[in-house]
Amino acid sequence: MYSVAIIDDEPLIVEGLSKTMAWDKWDCQVIGTACDGMEGMALVREKKPDIVITDINMPKMDGLKMIAGLKSEFPDMQLIILTGYREFEYARQAIGLGVSRFLLKPSRMNELEEAVETVTGRLDRLRYPVPVPMPEKEDVPAAKEAQEETSENSEENSEANSFIVKNALEYIRENSQEKLRLSDVADQVYVSQWHLSKLLNKHTGKTFSDLLNGARMDRSKELLKDPALRICDVAEQVGFQDLAHFSRVFKKLEGMSAGEYRNTHWGTEQQGG
């Protein structure tokens, strides 16, 4: 039996989907509901449902980031979007990130049923794949379909992963001056910190600490252009509370001290902390 989670900030929709759909028809069971994105992500991580039906236009939630997070962390999970947000480009990006069905509110019952039929069919093929190595002649179309679907899932997962990394790096750059933790960035891209750490390392070859320090060094080099700023001021503005720590990181990454960098690049006298 396939498990279903429903996430929507409209209680009537949650109740209607939970009680009106003939879930037994598709061997499905609703295992939980949530009324906002954060509660929904907590539900998904706890229950790990096979199917998620969710709105993407809810308060305090970035729908595309949530979709990418879900597909990256749970690649086989089937996502049905049910929303009143009618922007075509948004729908195109959502589908590219791995959404199985994108339905506009109000949706007719037959549209919802077709969506559930489709995703349970996909789950059936994932759970009971057609043997591919030496298919019988009459089974070739089914085997080809299974191979194509596996390839499609892999492409969707790759696009979702790239989307997550892109947004994570952007968030790190924009907030590098803060006391930033890996968990803070993970919350912004809707994945666990352990999953984000793995993605960052795979896509960039660097740890979160390396990326954060790199962003801080980029910013510090810009600030060093201003001769009125002392080195300790620069260190504080880019997120270091300890000048010695800043100095060690700067020299490690740039091969010279911050003062030497200032003298070499901007022709001003080295200023101490």
Residue pairs with C-beta under 8 A, 6 or more apart in sequence:
1 27
1 28
1 29
2 26
2 27
2 28
2 29
2 50
2 51
2 120
2 123
3 28
3 29
3 30
3 31
3 47
3 48
3 49
3 50
3 51
4 23
4 28
4 29
4 30
4 31
4 49
4 50
4 51
4 52
4 53
5 30
5 31
5 32
5 33
5 34
5 40
5 43
5 44
5 47
5 49
5 51
5 52
5 53
5 54
6 14
6 17
6 18
6 30
6 32
6 33
6 34
6 52
6 53
6 54
7 33
7 34
7 35
7 36
7 37
7 39
7 40
7 43
7 52
7 53
7 54
7 55
7 58
8 14
8 17
8 33
8 35
8 53
8 54
8 55
8 58
8 82
9 35
9 36
9 55
9 58
9 59
10 55
11 35
13 55
13 82
13 105
14 33
14 35
17 30
17 53
17 112
18 30
18 33
20 109
21 112
21 113
21 116
23 29
23 30
26 116
26 117
26 120
27 120
28 51
28 116
28 120
31 47
31 49
32 43
32 46
32 47
32 49
33 43
34 40
34 42
34 43
36 58
36 59
36 60
36 61
37 58
37 60
37 61
37 63
37 66
37 190
38 60
38 61
40 52
40 54
40 66
41 66
41 69
41 190
43 49
44 52
44 70
44 74
44 77
45 192
48 74
48 77
49 77
50 76
50 77
50 78
50 123
51 77
51 78
51 79
51 80
51 116
51 119
51 120
51 123
52 70
52 77
52 78
52 79
52 80
53 80
53 82
54 66
54 79
54 80
54 81
54 82
55 63
55 81
55 82
55 83
55 84
56 63
56 64
56 66
56 67
56 81
56 83
56 85
56 94
57 63
57 83
57 84
57 85
62 190
63 81
63 83
63 85
63 90
63 94
64 90
64 93
64 94
64 97
64 163
65 163
65 164
65 167
65 188
65 189
65 190
66 190
67 79
67 81
67 94
67 97
67 98
67 99
67 160
68 97
68 98
68 160
68 161
68 163
68 164
68 167
68 189
68 190
69 160
69 164
69 189
69 190
69 191
70 77
70 79
70 190
71 77
71 79
71 97
71 98
71 156
71 157
71 160
72 157
72 160
72 161
72 164
72 191
72 195
72 199
73 191
73 192
73 195
75 98
75 153
75 156
75 157
76 123
76 126
76 153
78 100
78 119
78 120
78 122
78 123
79 98
79 99
79 100
79 101
80 99
80 100
80 101
80 103
80 115
80 116
80 119
81 94
81 99
81 101
81 102
81 103
82 103
82 105
82 107
82 112
83 102
83 103
83 104
83 105
84 104
84 105
86 104
91 102
94 102
95 102
96 156
96 159
97 156
97 159
97 160
97 163
98 153
98 156
98 157
98 159
98 160
100 115
100 118
100 119
100 122
101 114
101 115
101 118
101 119
103 111
103 112
103 115
122 149
125 145
125 146
125 149
126 149
126 153
129 146
129 150
130 139
130 142
130 143
130 145
130 146
131 143
132 143
132 146
132 147
135 142
135 143
161 199
161 202
161 203
162 203
164 189
164 191
164 196
164 199
165 199
165 200
165 203
165 204
167 188
167 189
168 185
168 186
168 188
168 189
168 196
168 199
168 200
169 204
169 211
171 185
171 188
171 189
172 180
172 185
172 208
172 211
172 212
172 215
173 215
173 218
175 184
176 212
176 215
176 216
176 219
176 238
176 239
177 216
177 219
177 237
177 238
177 239
178 239
179 239
180 212
180 239
182 193
182 196
182 197
182 208
183 193
185 193
185 196
185 208
186 192
186 193
186 195
186 196
189 196
191 199
196 208
197 207
197 208
200 206
200 207
200 208
200 211
201 207
204 211
206 214
212 239
213 249
213 253
214 253
216 238
216 239
216 240
216 249
217 238
217 249
217 250
217 253
217 254
219 237
219 238
220 234
220 235
220 237
220 238
220 246
220 250
220 258
221 254
221 261
221 265
223 229
223 233
223 234
223 237
223 238
224 234
224 258
224 261
224 262
224 265
224 266
225 266
227 262
227 266
227 268
227 269
227 271
229 237
229 271
230 271
230 272
230 273
231 243
231 246
231 247
231 258
231 259
231 262
231 271
231 272
231 273
232 243
232 273
234 246
234 258
235 242
235 243
235 246
235 247
235 258
235 273
238 246
240 246
240 249
243 273
246 258
247 257
247 258
250 257
250 258
250 261
251 257
254 261
256 264
257 270
259 270
259 271
259 272
260 270
262 268
262 270
262 271
263 269
263 270
